[in-house]
Amino acid sequence: MADRNEIPPQGQKPIDKSGFFSPIWHRFFLKLYKQANKTDNVESIISTMPTSTGGDNGGGGSSSGSNNDDLEARLSFDKTVPDLTNRIEELEAKIASLTSNKDLSSRLDDIEAISLSVKNTMPAPINVDLWLNVGGLKAPTANPATLVQHGLDSAWQFADAIEINQESITGRIKVPSEMSRAVAPLILIGWSADGISPGDCKWQVEYVWNAIGEATNAASQETLTGVGTASSTSNGLVVAEVTGLDTPSLTDQCINFKITRLSADAEDTITGTVELIGVCLSYVSTNKGMAA
């Protein structure tokens, strides 16, 4: 039989001969389970438990330490199982500290600050307009525009002609040495109308880049157009922009061009004359260190 502290006697098996779980052992395990819920030190549970009094003999003396040793042997299991929940939470906190939103935001702020610093110290491109006045423009022998007095200076006057008589002027501009060969330039046409017949003027630009050794009388390599609307002010300055030019090669030295007013085109709605006062070659300079 068990002692008064419900410790099964040494040698008694948990399963009896009938195949049933021994009531004594059942009560003993329930007691251990309750005590284990109060502490995680199994050794302290065993060491504080009363010892057996000798089993069935009913003797009142305490047993030797072998009884505790036997209990430890029968109850051997890992008494130091780690708290995995706490460990996982520690790892999650560590990961969060390494990749927190605050850390990433600070890193992005650093990158943006560096980029802004580089941008502010990098050379900025310079846009340059090379002006060619009326005196630098000529009229070809076929369908030329007319040179007229215009204010304090002169202008090339283009009539509202039928298609076969649409008028033109020509010019040549040296390629500036600092001109970027990676950015296409623009042709800007300065013109005005007297306001008697308001509307739009359509310009056509034919051009060819010339390198050393290339024919200076070569045909146009491309034809482009641009449209400008007359100013509401009589003879108000208008600048028509013609885009789409090819970039010059590294060996090109000058650009030859011909400008025609497409007065017979449906997009040209001015029925009177218009006056051209100058042409600009607008380009990006490499003086600030931009790659040519």
C-alpha positions as CSV (number, residue, x, y, z in Angstrom):
1,M,0.0,0.0,0.0
2,A,1.0,3.6,-0.4
3,D,2.3,5.8,2.5
4,R,0.4,8.7,3.9
5,N,1.9,11.1,1.3
6,E,0.5,9.0,-1.5
7,I,3.9,7.9,-2.8
8,P,3.7,4.5,-4.5
9,P,5.8,1.9,-2.8
10,Q,9.1,1.0,-4.5
11,G,8.6,-1.9,-6.9
12,Q,4.9,-1.3,-7.5
13,K,4.2,-0.9,-11.3
14,P,1.8,1.8,-12.6
15,I,-0.1,-0.9,-14.6
16,D,-1.5,-3.7,-12.5
17,K,-1.9,-7.4,-13.6
18,S,-5.4,-6.7,-14.9
19,G,-4.1,-4.1,-17.3
20,F,-5.5,-1.1,-15.4
21,F,-3.7,2.0,-14.3
22,S,-3.0,1.8,-10.6
23,P,-5.1,4.3,-8.6
24,I,-2.1,5.1,-6.4
25,W,0.1,5.9,-9.3
26,H,-2.8,7.9,-10.9
27,R,-3.1,10.1,-7.8
28,F,0.7,10.4,-7.6
29,F,1.0,11.7,-11.1
30,L,-1.9,14.2,-10.6
31,K,-0.1,15.5,-7.5
32,L,3.1,16.0,-9.5
33,Y,1.2,17.7,-12.3
34,K,-0.3,20.2,-9.9
35,Q,3.0,21.0,-8.4
36,A,4.7,21.2,-11.8
37,N,2.2,24.0,-12.8
38,K,3.5,26.0,-9.8
39,T,7.2,25.7,-10.6
40,D,9.5,24.8,-13.5
41,N,12.1,23.1,-11.2
42,V,11.3,19.4,-11.0
43,E,14.3,18.7,-8.8
44,S,12.9,21.0,-6.1
45,I,9.5,19.2,-6.3
46,I,11.2,15.9,-5.7
47,S,13.5,17.1,-2.9
48,T,10.7,18.7,-0.9
49,M,8.4,15.6,-1.1
50,P,8.2,13.4,2.0
51,T,10.1,10.1,1.8
52,S,8.5,6.7,1.9
53,T,8.1,5.1,5.3
54,G,9.0,1.6,4.2
55,G,6.0,0.5,2.1
56,D,3.8,-2.3,3.3
57,N,5.6,-2.8,6.6
58,G,4.1,0.4,8.0
59,G,7.4,1.4,9.7
60,G,7.6,4.9,11.0
61,G,11.3,5.6,10.2
62,S,12.5,7.6,7.1
63,S,13.8,5.7,4.2
64,S,17.3,6.1,2.8
65,G,18.2,8.5,-0.1
66,S,17.8,5.6,-2.5
67,N,14.1,6.3,-2.5
68,N,14.6,9.8,-4.0
69,D,17.1,8.4,-6.5
70,D,14.6,5.8,-7.6
71,L,11.9,8.5,-8.0
72,E,14.4,10.6,-10.1
73,A,15.1,7.6,-12.3
74,R,11.4,6.9,-12.7
75,L,10.6,10.5,-13.5
76,S,13.6,11.2,-15.7
77,F,12.8,13.8,-18.3
78,D,14.1,17.1,-19.6
79,K,13.7,19.5,-16.7
80,T,15.1,22.6,-18.6
81,V,12.8,22.9,-21.7
82,P,13.4,26.4,-23.0
83,D,10.5,28.9,-23.4
84,L,10.2,28.9,-27.2
85,T,7.6,31.6,-27.2
86,N,9.9,34.0,-25.5
87,R,12.8,33.0,-27.7
88,I,10.7,33.6,-30.9
89,E,9.6,37.0,-29.6
90,E,13.3,37.9,-28.9
91,L,14.3,37.0,-32.4
92,E,11.4,39.0,-33.9
93,A,12.4,42.0,-31.8
94,K,16.0,41.7,-33.0
95,I,14.9,41.5,-36.7
96,A,12.6,44.4,-36.2
97,S,15.4,46.5,-34.7
98,L,17.6,45.7,-37.8
99,T,14.9,46.4,-40.4
100,S,12.6,48.8,-38.7
101,N,10.7,51.5,-40.7
102,K,12.7,54.1,-38.8
103,D,16.0,52.6,-39.9
104,L,14.9,52.3,-43.5
105,S,13.5,55.8,-43.6
106,S,16.8,57.2,-42.2
107,R,18.7,55.3,-44.9
108,L,16.5,56.6,-47.7
109,D,16.9,60.1,-46.3
110,D,20.7,59.7,-46.4
111,I,20.5,58.5,-50.0
112,E,18.3,61.4,-51.1
113,A,20.6,63.9,-49.3
114,I,23.7,62.4,-51.1
115,S,21.8,62.5,-54.5
116,L,20.8,66.1,-54.0
117,S,24.4,67.0,-53.1
118,V,25.7,65.3,-56.2
119,K,23.1,67.0,-58.3
120,N,23.9,70.4,-56.9
121,T,27.6,70.0,-57.6
122,M,27.3,68.5,-61.1
123,P,27.7,71.0,-63.9
124,A,24.3,72.1,-65.3
125,P,23.8,72.3,-69.1
126,I,23.8,75.7,-70.6
127,N,21.4,76.5,-73.4
128,V,22.8,78.9,-76.0
129,D,21.1,80.7,-78.9
130,L,23.3,81.7,-81.8
131,W,21.6,84.6,-83.5
132,L,21.8,85.1,-87.3
133,N,20.5,88.5,-88.2
134,V,18.9,89.5,-91.5
135,G,22.3,90.6,-92.8
136,G,23.5,87.0,-92.4
137,L,20.7,85.5,-94.4
138,K,20.5,85.6,-98.2
139,A,17.8,85.1,-100.8
140,P,18.2,82.4,-103.4
141,T,17.7,83.2,-107.1
142,A,14.5,81.1,-107.3
143,N,11.5,82.6,-105.5
144,P,13.4,84.8,-103.1
145,A,11.8,86.7,-100.2
146,T,12.1,90.5,-100.4
147,L,14.4,92.6,-98.3
148,V,12.4,95.5,-96.9
149,Q,12.9,98.3,-94.5
150,H,11.4,97.3,-91.1
151,G,11.5,99.7,-88.3
152,L,15.1,100.7,-87.5
153,D,16.5,97.8,-89.4
154,S,15.4,95.5,-92.3
155,A,13.5,92.2,-92.7
156,W,12.9,89.5,-95.2
157,Q,9.3,89.8,-96.4
158,F,7.4,86.7,-97.5
159,A,4.3,87.2,-99.6
160,D,1.2,85.1,-99.5
161,A,2.1,83.2,-102.7
162,I,0.7,80.3,-104.7
163,E,2.6,77.0,-104.1
164,I,5.0,77.2,-107.0
165,N,6.1,80.7,-105.9
166,Q,6.4,80.2,-102.2
167,E,9.4,82.3,-101.1
168,S,12.6,81.4,-99.3
169,I,15.9,82.6,-97.8
170,T,19.1,80.6,-97.0
171,G,21.9,80.7,-94.5
172,R,25.0,78.9,-93.1
173,I,26.1,78.7,-89.5
174,K,29.3,77.3,-88.2
175,V,29.0,74.6,-85.6
176,P,30.1,76.1,-82.3
177,S,33.1,74.3,-80.8
178,E,31.3,73.9,-77.4
179,M,28.1,72.6,-79.0
180,S,27.0,69.2,-77.6
181,R,27.0,66.5,-80.2
182,A,24.6,64.4,-78.1
183,V,21.7,66.9,-77.9
184,A,19.8,67.9,-81.1
185,P,19.7,71.6,-81.6
186,L,16.6,73.7,-82.6
187,I,15.9,76.2,-85.3
188,L,14.1,79.3,-84.0
189,I,12.6,81.7,-86.5
190,G,11.8,85.3,-85.5
191,W,9.0,86.9,-87.5
192,S,6.0,89.2,-87.3
193,A,2.9,90.2,-89.1
194,D,1.1,93.6,-89.4
195,G,-2.1,92.3,-87.8
196,I,-4.4,93.2,-90.7
197,S,-4.9,89.4,-91.4
198,P,-4.2,87.5,-88.1
199,G,-3.7,83.8,-88.1
200,D,-0.9,81.2,-88.4
201,C,2.3,81.1,-90.5
202,K,3.8,77.8,-91.5
203,W,7.6,77.6,-92.0
204,Q,9.6,74.8,-93.7
205,V,13.3,74.2,-92.9
206,E,15.6,72.1,-95.2
207,Y,19.1,71.5,-93.9
208,V,22.3,69.5,-94.2
209,W,25.3,69.1,-91.9
210,N,28.7,69.5,-93.5
211,A,32.0,67.9,-92.4
212,I,35.4,68.7,-93.9
213,G,35.7,67.1,-97.3
214,E,31.9,66.9,-97.9
215,A,30.2,68.8,-100.7
216,T,29.0,72.3,-99.7
217,N,26.3,72.1,-102.4
218,A,24.8,68.8,-101.2
219,A,21.1,68.3,-101.1
220,S,19.0,68.6,-98.0
221,Q,19.3,65.6,-95.6
222,E,15.9,66.3,-94.0
223,T,12.9,68.6,-94.3
224,L,11.1,69.9,-91.2
225,T,8.2,72.3,-90.5
226,G,7.0,74.5,-87.7
227,V,3.9,76.7,-87.2
228,G,3.6,80.0,-85.3
229,T,0.6,82.2,-84.5
230,A,0.7,85.9,-85.2
231,S,0.8,88.3,-82.2
232,S,-2.3,90.2,-81.4
233,T,-0.1,93.3,-81.4
234,S,0.7,94.7,-84.9
235,N,4.2,93.6,-85.9
236,G,4.6,91.8,-82.5
237,L,7.6,89.5,-82.4
238,V,6.8,85.7,-82.7
239,V,9.3,82.9,-82.4
240,A,8.4,79.7,-84.3
241,E,10.3,76.6,-83.1
242,V,11.4,73.9,-85.5
243,T,12.4,70.6,-83.8
244,G,13.6,67.2,-84.9
245,L,17.0,68.1,-86.3
246,D,19.6,65.3,-86.4
247,T,22.5,65.7,-84.0
248,P,25.7,66.7,-85.8
249,S,28.5,64.2,-86.0
250,L,31.9,64.8,-84.3
251,T,33.3,65.9,-87.6
252,D,30.5,68.2,-88.8
253,Q,31.6,71.8,-89.1
254,C,28.6,73.8,-90.3
255,I,24.9,73.6,-91.1
256,N,23.4,74.8,-94.4
257,F,19.7,75.6,-94.4
258,K,16.9,77.0,-96.5
259,I,13.7,78.5,-94.9
260,T,10.5,78.7,-96.9
261,R,7.1,80.1,-96.0
262,L,4.6,77.5,-96.9
263,S,2.0,80.2,-97.6
264,A,-0.1,77.9,-99.8
265,D,-0.4,75.2,-97.1
266,A,-3.8,74.9,-95.3
267,E,-2.1,75.5,-92.0
268,D,-0.9,78.9,-93.1
269,T,-3.9,81.1,-92.6
270,I,-2.4,84.6,-92.9
271,T,-3.5,86.1,-96.2
272,G,-1.0,89.1,-96.1
273,T,2.8,89.3,-95.9
274,V,5.0,88.3,-92.9
275,E,8.4,89.6,-92.1
276,L,11.3,87.4,-90.9
277,I,13.8,89.4,-88.8
278,G,16.3,86.6,-87.8
279,V,17.1,83.0,-87.2
280,C,18.6,81.3,-84.1
281,L,20.5,78.0,-83.8
282,S,19.6,76.9,-80.2
283,Y,21.9,74.3,-78.7
284,V,23.3,72.9,-75.5
285,S,26.8,74.0,-74.6
286,T,29.5,71.7,-73.1
287,N,31.4,74.5,-71.3
288,K,30.3,73.2,-67.9
289,G,31.8,69.8,-68.4
290,M,28.8,68.0,-70.0
291,A,29.8,65.1,-72.2
292,A,30.0,66.1,-75.8
